[in-house]
Amino acid sequence: MPGKNEFRQAAFQRRKALDADLRADWSRQIMDRLLSSIDLPPPGSVIAGYVPVNNEVDVVPLMTELVARGYRCAVPYNTDRMETLDFLEWTPQSVLHLGLYNIPQPDPKKAEALLPDFLVVPMLAFDASCNRMGYGSGYFDRTFMHLQKFHAFRAVGVAFEAQKYDAVPVDGYDYTLDAVVSETDVYTKTVTGQKL
């Protein structure tokens, strides 16, 4: 198996090459599959999503639907390259500004910091065991470990089926997701195709 950096670059290029129209269609299918196949926490809970960049699955329509269903949504916010992520409240009316790595995020002076009960997470690659590969900064892995100090939560990844590999290289500090939802399937830590 190639090293993590080589694997990461190849996965990034594979996702970058996906057709824009197909990605838009698949993103809608992923939203529908997540809403129908994953048990969400009760309305009023905080669900963290993200603002998509670099051809990630577009979860903005999902967050919009969740807000309409009575959830509070949040997106990652950070200013330090070595810290954990904070989560600021997001609504369909939120005005976003470019932050670290040019990722759009809310203004911390105007958006409330929230503690997620459930996280929807992007990635570069995944495998059927719900191992996830991100960009290599470790933000989500550190954040998951940090959140465990406060309360129980669940983390579900969203990715295109083209991002699935037989095995993703992982280290001891890499966090295994509770599930990964693609446009064709739901993968969990133990079984495929069952409700989490």
Beta strands, then each sheet from edge to edge (+ up, - down):
strand 1: 46-48
strand 2: 72-77
strand 3: 86-90
strand 4: 96-98
strand 5: 104-106
strand 6: 118-121
strand 7: 125-126
strand 8: 132-133
strand 9: 154-158
strand 10: 179-181
strand 11: 186-188
sheet 1: 3+ 2- 1- 6- 9- 10- 11+
sheet 2: 4+ 5-
sheet 3: 7+ 8-
end
